Amino acid sequence: MVSKYVSLIGGLVLVASSIVAADPLATATRWTELFEGRLEPGATPQMMVDRGHVKFVRGTTAGGIIGLDLAVHHPKSHLDRAEKLGIRTGTSAVRIGGTEMRVREAG
């Protein structure tokens, strides 16, 4: 149910995010301590919160948000528009400013 996630603007709902870190488990542990989430360790550690989750992935960049999972109404229309703009990167994803956004149907 979309209502359990963070609603942004115009029916756009943030479901999850992906953060790159040199040490994903240590970073996920710290975030979990700070935000009182529930840590799910593993190959891709996740911090589970009331309204979604944050995934932590290994990377060599300085760190930061590299991906967002979004729920929208009529994702096909958004993806078709992204195709025309040349920013569609896959079946259900677009990339803007180095951040991949994966879209799915809200509801």
C-alpha positions in Angstrom: 0.0 0.0 0.0 1.5 3.3 -1.1 0.2 5.2 1.9 2.8 3.6 4.2 5.6 5.3 2.2 6.8 8.9 2.0 4.5 10.9 -0.3 6.3 13.6 -2.2 4.6 15.7 -4.9 1.9 15.0 -7.5 1.4 11.4 -6.5 5.1 10.6 -6.5 6.0 8.3 -3.6 9.5 7.5 -2.3 9.7 3.8 -1.6 13.4 3.2 -1.0 16.8 4.7 -1.6 20.3 3.3 -2.3 23.4 4.9 -0.7 27.0 4.1 -1.9 29.6 3.7 0.9 33.1 2.3 1.2 31.9 0.1 4.1 28.2 -0.5 3.6 27.7 -2.5 6.8 29.4 0.1 9.0 27.4 2.9 7.3 24.1 1.0 7.6 24.9 0.3 11.3 25.5 4.0 12.0 22.4 5.1 10.1 20.3 2.5 12.0 21.7 3.7 15.4 21.0 7.3 14.5 17.5 6.9 12.9 16.4 4.0 15.1 15.7 1.7 12.2 16.0 -2.1 12.0 19.3 -3.4 10.5 19.1 -6.2 8.0 22.8 -7.2 7.4 23.9 -9.1 4.4 25.6 -8.6 1.0 23.5 -5.4 0.7 22.7 -4.2 4.2 19.4 -2.4 4.6 18.0 -0.1 7.2 14.3 -0.8 7.5 12.1 2.0 8.7 8.3 2.5 9.2 7.8 3.7 5.6 10.4 1.9 3.5 14.0 1.1 3.5 17.5 2.4 2.7 19.9 0.1 0.9 23.7 0.5 1.3 25.9 -0.7 -1.5 29.7 -0.9 -1.8 31.3 1.8 -4.0 34.5 3.8 -4.5 32.8 7.2 -5.0 32.7 9.7 -2.2 29.3 8.4 -1.0 25.8 9.6 -1.4 22.5 8.7 -2.9 22.8 6.7 -6.1 19.3 5.3 -6.5 15.7 5.9 -5.7 12.7 3.6 -5.9 9.6 5.6 -6.7 5.9 4.7 -7.0 3.9 6.7 -9.5 0.5 6.6 -11.2 0.9 5.6 -14.8 4.6 4.8 -14.8 4.5 4.0 -18.6 3.8 7.6 -19.4 6.7 8.8 -17.3 9.0 6.2 -18.9 7.9 7.2 -22.4 8.6 10.8 -21.6 12.0 9.8 -20.3 12.7 7.9 -23.5 12.0 11.0 -25.5 14.3 13.0 -23.3 17.1 10.4 -23.7 17.3 9.6 -19.9 15.7 6.2 -19.8 18.2 3.6 -18.8 16.2 0.4 -18.6 12.8 -1.3 -18.6 11.7 0.8 -15.5 14.5 3.2 -14.8 15.8 6.7 -15.7 19.0 8.5 -14.7 19.2 12.1 -13.9 22.4 13.7 -12.5 24.0 10.4 -11.7 21.0 9.1 -9.8 19.1 6.1 -11.1 15.4 6.3 -10.4 13.4 3.1 -10.7 9.6 3.6 -11.1 6.7 1.3 -10.5 2.9 1.6 -10.3 1.6 3.2 -7.2 -1.3 1.5 -5.5 
